């Protein structure tokens, strides 16, 4: 009796696995509009200095980690960081999302690079940096819980 149940379970296992929802694809598809919108808005908002748009995707407890290892914790603190006066004027910005992976049904990792052209003391300079962002499903929305700028 035990053998027949085991055999039945083993025979059913491939069917159960095939019937399981593709949560990775579903998580990536659900997060994509939020990530794409945030990236598109970042390109404009970093030039205009719109701290509200720059901080909008962050969760209340979201963390921004700068290239120097400094950490800014919380949506309001991230907004304040972006609202600070700048020593250089950003004249152009471009973000390139190079990849995404679903860690679980509610967490997506995104990585890529961002290039900014800035004017400081009359001189124009471009710099590119890499990033890794963790997006978390918060109800129906996806929010940044960790953003690491390299």
MDTraj code that builds the backbone (N, CA, C; nanometers):
import mdtraj as md
import numpy as np

residues = "UNK UNK UNK UNK UNK UNK UNK UNK UNK UNK UNK UNK UNK UNK UNK UNK UNK UNK UNK UNK UNK UNK UNK UNK UNK UNK UNK UNK UNK UNK UNK UNK UNK UNK UNK UNK UNK UNK UNK UNK UNK UNK UNK UNK UNK UNK UNK UNK UNK UNK UNK UNK UNK UNK UNK UNK UNK UNK UNK UNK UNK UNK UNK UNK UNK UNK UNK UNK UNK UNK UNK UNK UNK UNK UNK UNK UNK UNK UNK UNK UNK UNK UNK UNK UNK UNK UNK UNK UNK UNK UNK UNK UNK UNK UNK UNK UNK UNK UNK UNK UNK UNK UNK UNK UNK UNK UNK UNK UNK UNK UNK UNK UNK UNK UNK UNK UNK UNK UNK UNK UNK UNK UNK UNK UNK UNK UNK UNK UNK UNK UNK UNK UNK UNK UNK UNK UNK UNK UNK UNK UNK UNK UNK UNK UNK UNK UNK UNK UNK UNK".split()
xyz = np.array([
    [0.0819, -0.1185, 0.0000],
    [0.0000, 0.0000, 0.0000],
    [0.0870, 0.1257, 0.0000],
    [0.1892, 0.1274, 0.0831],
    [0.2766, 0.2437, 0.0882],
    [0.3479, 0.2613, -0.0451],
    [0.3910, 0.1507, -0.1055],
    [0.4604, 0.1587, -0.2339],
    [0.3695, 0.2188, -0.3413],
    [0.2456, 0.1792, -0.3459],
    [0.1570, 0.2297, -0.4505],
    [0.1296, 0.3791, -0.4317],
    [0.1202, 0.4265, -0.3086],
    [0.1026, 0.5705, -0.2840],
    [0.2267, 0.6474, -0.3265],
    [0.3430, 0.5924, -0.2960],
    [0.4683, 0.6580, -0.3345],
    [0.4813, 0.6660, -0.4854],
    [0.4468, 0.5582, -0.5530],
    [0.4549, 0.5565, -0.6987],
    [0.3549, 0.6562, -0.7573],
    [0.2347, 0.6605, -0.7014],
    [0.1328, 0.7545, -0.7498],
    [0.1800, 0.8981, -0.7299],
    [0.2406, 0.9256, -0.6156],
    [0.2904, 1.0607, -0.5879],
    [0.4034, 1.0960, -0.6829],
    [0.4953, 1.0046, -0.7060],
    [0.6051, 1.0296, -0.7991],
    [0.5542, 1.0511, -0.9408],
    [0.4514, 0.9782, -0.9799],
    [0.3949, 0.9965, -1.1140],
    [0.3240, 1.1308, -1.1262],
    [0.2629, 1.1763, -1.0175],
    [0.1890, 1.3029, -1.0191],
    [0.2813, 1.4234, -1.0072],
    [0.4013, 1.4047, -0.9549],
    [0.4928, 1.5163, -0.9308],
    [0.5212, 1.5997, -1.0553],
    [0.5538, 1.5406, -1.1706],
    [0.5771, 1.6239, -1.2901],
    [0.4543, 1.7070, -1.3293],
    [0.3369, 1.6509, -1.3117],
    [0.2143, 1.7238, -1.3441],
    [0.1970, 1.8410, -1.2488],
    [0.2224, 1.8180, -1.1199],
    [0.2108, 1.9253, -1.0206],
    [0.3120, 2.0359, -1.0481],
    [0.4328, 1.9992, -1.0827],
    [0.5364, 2.0990, -1.1123],
    [0.4981, 2.1785, -1.2364],
    [0.4506, 2.1100, -1.3394],
    [0.4119, 2.1788, -1.4624],
    [0.2930, 2.2713, -1.4392],
    [0.2037, 2.2343, -1.3479],
    [0.0847, 2.3148, -1.3220],
    [0.1134, 2.4327, -1.2296],
    [0.2263, 2.4292, -1.1599],
    [0.2596, 2.5392, -1.0680],
    [0.2751, 2.6687, -1.1472],
    [0.2246, 2.7788, -1.0928],
    [0.2366, 2.9060, -1.1658],
    [0.3828, 2.9468, -1.1823],
    [0.4112, 3.0114, -1.2919],
    [0.5461, 3.0595, -1.3189],
    [0.5655, 3.1901, -1.2438],
    [0.5925, 3.1810, -1.1140],
    [0.5975, 3.3001, -1.0289],
    [0.7091, 3.3952, -1.0679],
    [0.8187, 3.3435, -1.1217],
    [0.9277, 3.4325, -1.1615],
    [0.8832, 3.5251, -1.2742],
    [0.8253, 3.4681, -1.3763],
    [0.7775, 3.5494, -1.4889],
    [0.6665, 3.6440, -1.4443],
    [0.5795, 3.5960, -1.3561],
    [0.4703, 3.6802, -1.3070],
    [0.5240, 3.7983, -1.2250],
    [0.6221, 3.7736, -1.1399],
    [0.6800, 3.8818, -1.0589],
    [0.7492, 3.9840, -1.1484],
    [0.8267, 3.9369, -1.2449],
    [0.8960, 4.0288, -1.3368],
    [0.7963, 4.1122, -1.4167],
    [0.6897, 4.0491, -1.4641],
    [0.5884, 4.1214, -1.5419],
    [0.5153, 4.2234, -1.4563],
    [0.4867, 4.1889, -1.3327],
    [0.4158, 4.2820, -1.2436],
    [0.5033, 4.4004, -1.2060],
    [0.6318, 4.3777, -1.1866],
    [0.7227, 4.4853, -1.1447],
    [0.7636, 4.5759, -1.2602],
    [0.7651, 4.5231, -1.3816],
    [0.8185, 4.5960, -1.4980],
    [0.7616, 4.7359, -1.5172],
    [0.6305, 4.7571, -1.5115],
    [0.5798, 4.8935, -1.5336],
    [0.6296, 4.9935, -1.4287],
    [0.6457, 4.9484, -1.3059],
    [0.6933, 5.0360, -1.1985],
    [0.8403, 5.0707, -1.2186],
    [0.9191, 4.9696, -1.2552],
    [1.0620, 4.9918, -1.2789],
    [1.0818, 5.0809, -1.4011],
    [1.0118, 5.0503, -1.5085],
    [1.0260, 5.1284, -1.6315],
    [0.9854, 5.2747, -1.6101],
    [0.8755, 5.2964, -1.5386],
    [0.8312, 5.4339, -1.5125],
    [0.9324, 5.5077, -1.4249],
    [0.9809, 5.4433, -1.3197],
    [1.0785, 5.5082, -1.2312],
    [1.2057, 5.5435, -1.3064],
    [1.2526, 5.4543, -1.3928],
    [1.3741, 5.4818, -1.4697],
    [1.3535, 5.5971, -1.5670],
    [1.2392, 5.5983, -1.6360],
    [1.2108, 5.7073, -1.7303],
    [1.1990, 5.8408, -1.6563],
    [1.1324, 5.8399, -1.5428],
    [1.1170, 5.9631, -1.4654],
    [1.2498, 6.0083, -1.4057],
    [1.3372, 5.9140, -1.3701],
    [1.4669, 5.9498, -1.3140],
    [1.5470, 6.0322, -1.4134],
    [1.5458, 5.9914, -1.5398],
    [1.6255, 6.0610, -1.6412],
    [1.5892, 6.2090, -1.6501],
    [1.4627, 6.2412, -1.6374],
    [1.4188, 6.3808, -1.6421],
    [1.4344, 6.4474, -1.5059],
    [1.3937, 6.3782, -1.4017],
    [1.3921, 6.4379, -1.2674],
    [1.5316, 6.4686, -1.2141],
    [1.6320, 6.3905, -1.2505],
    [1.7677, 6.4183, -1.2023],
    [1.8207, 6.5458, -1.2678],
    [1.7764, 6.5738, -1.3888],
    [1.8174, 6.6966, -1.4583],
    [1.7455, 6.8182, -1.3982],
    [1.6157, 6.8038, -1.3732],
    [1.5374, 6.9163, -1.3210],
    [1.5501, 6.9326, -1.1700],
    [1.6014, 6.8297, -1.1021],
    [1.6144, 6.8365, -0.9564],
    [1.4837, 6.8115, -0.8836],
    [1.3931, 6.7370, -0.9452],
    [1.2621, 6.7088, -0.8866],
    [1.2743, 6.5991, -0.7804],
    [1.2953, 6.6406, -0.6562],
    [1.3154, 6.5469, -0.5457],
    [1.1934, 6.4592, -0.5209],
    [1.0744, 6.5109, -0.5461],
    [0.9533, 6.4311, -0.5261],
    [0.9487, 6.3131, -0.6228],
    [0.9779, 6.3365, -0.7494],
    [0.9774, 6.2265, -0.8474],
    [1.0923, 6.1294, -0.8222],
    [1.2081, 6.1819, -0.7843],
    [1.3242, 6.0963, -0.7602],
    [1.3017, 6.0031, -0.6411],
    [1.2300, 6.0488, -0.5413],
    [1.2088, 5.9678, -0.4208],
    [1.0784, 5.8886, -0.4250],
    [0.9899, 5.9190, -0.5193],
    [0.8581, 5.8548, -0.5251],
    [0.8619, 5.7022, -0.5236],
    [0.9554, 5.6363, -0.5925],
    [0.9515, 5.4896, -0.5943],
    [0.9985, 5.4233, -0.4642],
    [1.0543, 5.4992, -0.3716],
    [1.1107, 5.4405, -0.2503],
    [1.0029, 5.4047, -0.1488],
    [1.0191, 5.2893, -0.0859],
    [0.9328, 5.2486, 0.0250],
    [0.9622, 5.3375, 0.1455],
    [0.8702, 5.3384, 0.2397],
    [0.8898, 5.4202, 0.3604],
    [1.0226, 5.3901, 0.4278],
    [1.0621, 5.2641, 0.4310],
    [1.1884, 5.2249, 0.4929],
    [1.2989, 5.1987, 0.3922],
    [1.2810, 5.2466, 0.2692],
    [1.3792, 5.2223, 0.1637],
    [1.5153, 5.2802, 0.1974],
    [1.6188, 5.2153, 0.1479],
    [1.7565, 5.2564, 0.1774],
    [1.8300, 5.2856, 0.0474],
    [1.8952, 5.4020, 0.0423],
    [1.9831, 5.4390, -0.0679],
    [2.1258, 5.4274, -0.0160],
    [2.2088, 5.3506, -0.0850],
    [2.3490, 5.3349, -0.0466],
    [2.4328, 5.3965, -0.1576],
    [2.5068, 5.5015, -0.1232],
    [2.5862, 5.5738, -0.2214],
    [2.7155, 5.5031, -0.2566],
    [2.7821, 5.5503, -0.3619],
    [2.9080, 5.4892, -0.4051],
    [3.0154, 5.4905, -0.2964],
    [3.0043, 5.5849, -0.2030],
    [3.1020, 5.5928, -0.0943],
    [3.0621, 5.5100, 0.0275],
    [2.9503, 5.4362, 0.0161],
    [2.9037, 5.3526, 0.1267],
    [2.8106, 5.4242, 0.2224],
    [2.7876, 5.5530, 0.2018],
    [2.6955, 5.6265, 0.2893],
    [2.5541, 5.5730, 0.2688],
    [2.4751, 5.5742, 0.3750],
    [2.3388, 5.5236, 0.3655],
    [2.2385, 5.6325, 0.4015],
    [2.1329, 5.6358, 0.3258],
    [2.0208, 5.7245, 0.3511],
    [1.9021, 5.6319, 0.3741],
    [1.8381, 5.6417, 0.4899],
    [1.7331, 5.5472, 0.5266],
    [1.5980, 5.6185, 0.5339],
    [1.5033, 5.5667, 0.4594],
    [1.3668, 5.6164, 0.4635],
    [1.3326, 5.7047, 0.3447],
    [1.2080, 5.6947, 0.3034],
    [1.1589, 5.7718, 0.1889],
    [1.1839, 5.9210, 0.2068],
    [1.1503, 5.9758, 0.3238],
    [1.1659, 6.1199, 0.3467],
    [1.3123, 6.1618, 0.3445],
    [1.4003, 6.0767, 0.3962],
    [1.5434, 6.1085, 0.3955],
    [1.5995, 6.1032, 0.2524],
    [1.5508, 6.0086, 0.1716],
    [1.5936, 6.0017, 0.0317],
    [1.5466, 6.1277, -0.0417],
    [1.4239, 6.1707, -0.0141],
    [1.3730, 6.2928, -0.0755],
    [1.4596, 6.4118, -0.0354],
    [1.4940, 6.4218, 0.0926],
    [1.5785, 6.5323, 0.1409],
    [1.7163, 6.5285, 0.0747],
    [1.7706, 6.4091, 0.0522],
    [1.9003, 6.3966, -0.0142],
    [1.8927, 6.4573, -0.1554],
    [1.7870, 6.4225, -0.2276],
    [1.7718, 6.4742, -0.3632],
    [1.7388, 6.6235, -0.3659],
    [1.6834, 6.6760, -0.2578],
    [1.6449, 6.8177, -0.2524],
    [1.7619, 6.9090, -0.2139],
    [1.8721, 6.8514, -0.1672],
    [1.9879, 6.9342, -0.1274],
    [2.0418, 7.0133, -0.2454],
    [2.0945, 7.1314, -0.2178],
    [2.1576, 7.2077, -0.3261],
    [2.2742, 7.1280, -0.3853],
    [2.2923, 7.1389, -0.5146],
    [2.3978, 7.0646, -0.5833],
    [2.5177, 7.1544, -0.6111],
    [2.6328, 7.0916, -0.6133],
    [2.7546, 7.1658, -0.6488],
    [2.7772, 7.1658, -0.7996],
    [2.6977, 7.0856, -0.8708],
    [2.7091, 7.0786, -1.0170],
    [2.5691, 7.0702, -1.0763],
    [2.5556, 7.1170, -1.1971],
    [2.4278, 7.1111, -1.2675],
    [2.4271, 6.9886, -1.3590],
    [2.3285, 6.9028, -1.3413],
    [2.3135, 6.7875, -1.4299],
    [2.2477, 6.8373, -1.5578],
    [2.3151, 6.8183, -1.6703],
    [2.2608, 6.8660, -1.7978],
    [2.2017, 6.7542, -1.8831],
    [2.2398, 6.6302, -1.8541],
    [2.1870, 6.5162, -1.9281],
    [2.2049, 6.3910, -1.8435],
    [2.1077, 6.2991, -1.8537],
    [2.1169, 6.1741, -1.7782],
    [2.0530, 6.0612, -1.8585],
    [2.1095, 5.9436, -1.8432],
    [2.0583, 5.8247, -1.9132],
    [2.0744, 5.7053, -1.8208],
    [1.9695, 5.6243, -1.8126],
    [1.9769, 5.5033, -1.7310],
    [1.9580, 5.3827, -1.8227],
    [2.0323, 5.2783, -1.7952],
    [2.0229, 5.1559, -1.8732],
    [2.0002, 5.0390, -1.7786],
    [1.8802, 4.9846, -1.7816],
    [1.8474, 4.8672, -1.7009],
    [1.8983, 4.7451, -1.7762],
    [2.0020, 4.6817, -1.7240],
    [2.0677, 4.5724, -1.7956],
    [2.0127, 4.4341, -1.7634],
    [1.9409, 4.4218, -1.6510],
    [1.8874, 4.2907, -1.6169],
    [1.7975, 4.2953, -1.4967],
    [1.7141, 4.1917, -1.4860],
    [1.6208, 4.1784, -1.3740],
    [1.6066, 4.0308, -1.3410],
    [1.5896, 4.0020, -1.2127],
    [1.5682, 3.8645, -1.1689],
    [1.4712, 3.8643, -1.0525],
    [1.3791, 3.7703, -1.0531],
    [1.2843, 3.7568, -0.9432],
    [1.3474, 3.6688, -0.8352],
    [1.3562, 3.7227, -0.7145],
    [1.4104, 3.6461, -0.6022],
    [1.3016, 3.5606, -0.5384],
    [1.1814, 3.6121, -0.5388],
    [1.0627, 3.5430, -0.4893],
    [0.9424, 3.6163, -0.5478],
    [0.8209, 3.5743, -0.5200],
    [0.7055, 3.6399, -0.5843],
    [0.6912, 3.7890, -0.5524],
    [0.7551, 3.8365, -0.4465],
    [0.7394, 3.9760, -0.4056],
    [0.8677, 4.0583, -0.4099],
    [0.9759, 4.0037, -0.4638],
    [1.1028, 4.0764, -0.4692],
    [1.1698, 4.0563, -0.6047],
    [1.2089, 4.1682, -0.6657],
    [1.2778, 4.1656, -0.7944],
    [1.4058, 4.2459, -0.7824],
    [1.5154, 4.1888, -0.8314],
    [1.6424, 4.2591, -0.8378],
    [1.6573, 4.3188, -0.9767],
    [1.7049, 4.4426, -0.9828],
    [1.7316, 4.5081, -1.1107],
    [1.8728, 4.5646, -1.1053],
    [1.9455, 4.5546, -1.2158],
    [2.0799, 4.6118, -1.2195],
    [2.1023, 4.6793, -1.3534],
    [2.1959, 4.7718, -1.3510],
    [2.2267, 4.8435, -1.4745],
    [2.3285, 4.9522, -1.4481],
    [2.3216, 5.0572, -1.5312],
    [2.4148, 5.1689, -1.5166],
    [2.3422, 5.2989, -1.5486],
    [2.3982, 5.4057, -1.4973],
    [2.3444, 5.5392, -1.5229],
    [2.4612, 5.6299, -1.5603],
    [2.4364, 5.7130, -1.6593],
    [2.5367, 5.8097, -1.7037],
    [2.4798, 5.9489, -1.6853],
    [2.5595, 6.0355, -1.6247],
    [2.5202, 6.1752, -1.6076],
    [2.6271, 6.2655, -1.6655],
    [2.5818, 6.3689, -1.7327],
    [2.6705, 6.4743, -1.7803],
    [2.6424, 6.5958, -1.6929],
    [2.7476, 6.6472, -1.6284],
    [2.7301, 6.7595, -1.5360],
    [2.8179, 6.8777, -1.5763],
    [2.7714, 6.9940, -1.5375],
    [2.8479, 7.1168, -1.5581],
    [2.8873, 7.1686, -1.4202],
    [3.0182, 7.1827, -1.3997],
    [3.0703, 7.2336, -1.2730],
    [3.1819, 7.3316, -1.3061],
    [3.1715, 7.4500, -1.2505],
    [3.2723, 7.5538, -1.2748],
    [3.2965, 7.5753, -1.4238],
    [3.1888, 7.5699, -1.5036],
    [3.1998, 7.5945, -1.6468],
    [3.2522, 7.4771, -1.7276],
    [3.2874, 7.3676, -1.6611],
    [3.3405, 7.2505, -1.7317],
    [3.2348, 7.1409, -1.7367],
    [3.2302, 7.0725, -1.8504],
    [3.1364, 6.9614, -1.8707],
    [3.2119, 6.8304, -1.8497],
    [3.1478, 6.7414, -1.7731],
    [3.2105, 6.6122, -1.7447],
    [3.1010, 6.5055, -1.7403],
    [3.1300, 6.3885, -1.7955],
    [3.0361, 6.2755, -1.7910],
    [3.0935, 6.1651, -1.7036],
    [3.0039, 6.0976, -1.6340],
    [3.0441, 5.9851, -1.5497],
    [2.9357, 5.8783, -1.5556],
    [2.9794, 5.7536, -1.5512],
    [2.8869, 5.6414, -1.5514],
    [2.9090, 5.5600, -1.4252],
    [2.7995, 5.5188, -1.3627],
    [2.8059, 5.4344, -1.2445],
    [2.7067, 5.3203, -1.2552],
    [2.7369, 5.2134, -1.1883],
    [2.6479, 5.0974, -1.1883],
    [2.5543, 5.1042, -1.0686],
    [2.4443, 5.0278, -1.0750],
    [2.3506, 5.0226, -0.9627],
    [2.2898, 4.8834, -0.9510],
    [2.2424, 4.8547, -0.8312],
    [2.1657, 4.7336, -0.8026],
    [2.0483, 4.7772, -0.7155],
    [1.9277, 4.7472, -0.7604],
    [1.8081, 4.7905, -0.6892],
    [1.7224, 4.6701, -0.6541],
    [1.6696, 4.6694, -0.5323],
    [1.5758, 4.5668, -0.4888],
    [1.4371, 4.6306, -0.4856],
    [1.3472, 4.5751, -0.5639],
    [1.2085, 4.6197, -0.5703],
    [1.1227, 4.5193, -0.4956],
    [1.0327, 4.5696, -0.4097],
    [0.9464, 4.4823, -0.3291],
    [0.7998, 4.5165, -0.3566],
    [0.7191, 4.4133, -0.3725],
    [0.5752, 4.4335, -0.3933],
    [0.5127, 4.4793, -0.2619],
    [0.4456, 4.5944, -0.2676],
    [0.3781, 4.6524, -0.1517],
    [0.2313, 4.6664, -0.1902],
    [0.1557, 4.5602, -0.1671],
    [0.0177, 4.5586, -0.2152],
    [0.0189, 4.5437, -0.3659],
    [-0.0362, 4.6443, -0.4378],
    [-0.0373, 4.6390, -0.5836],
    [0.0807, 4.7142, -0.6444],
    [0.1514, 4.7906, -0.5645],
    [0.2638, 4.8709, -0.6144],
    [0.3958, 4.8008, -0.5831],
    [0.4986, 4.8399, -0.6568],
    [0.6342, 4.7917, -0.6318],
    [0.7161, 4.9118, -0.5879],
    [0.7921, 4.8961, -0.4791],
    [0.8698, 5.0046, -0.4208],
    [1.0157, 4.9616, -0.4053],
    [1.1035, 5.0607, -0.4080],
    [1.2461, 5.0346, -0.3851],
    [1.2690, 5.0181, -0.2358],
    [1.3268, 4.9037, -0.1979],
    [1.3635, 4.8834, -0.0579],
    [1.5141, 4.8993, -0.0370],
    [1.5911, 4.8746, -0.1426],
    [1.7371, 4.8940, -0.1386],
    [1.7815, 4.9417, -0.2753],
    [1.8641, 5.0442, -0.2767],
    [1.9225, 5.0928, -0.4023],
    [2.0702, 5.1187, -0.3749],
    [2.1535, 5.0439, -0.4416],
    [2.2976, 5.0573, -0.4223],
    [2.3579, 5.1191, -0.5481],
    [2.4211, 5.2348, -0.5318],
    [2.4886, 5.3019, -0.6427],
    [2.6377, 5.2758, -0.6288],
    [2.6991, 5.2242, -0.7346],
    [2.8429, 5.1919, -0.7305],
    [2.9234, 5.3002, -0.7974],
])
top = md.Topology()
chain = top.add_chain()
for i, resn in enumerate(residues, 1):
    res = top.add_residue(resn, chain, resSeq=i)
    for name in ("N", "CA", "C"):
        top.add_atom(name, md.element.get_by_symbol(name[0]), res)
traj = md.Trajectory(xyz[None], top)
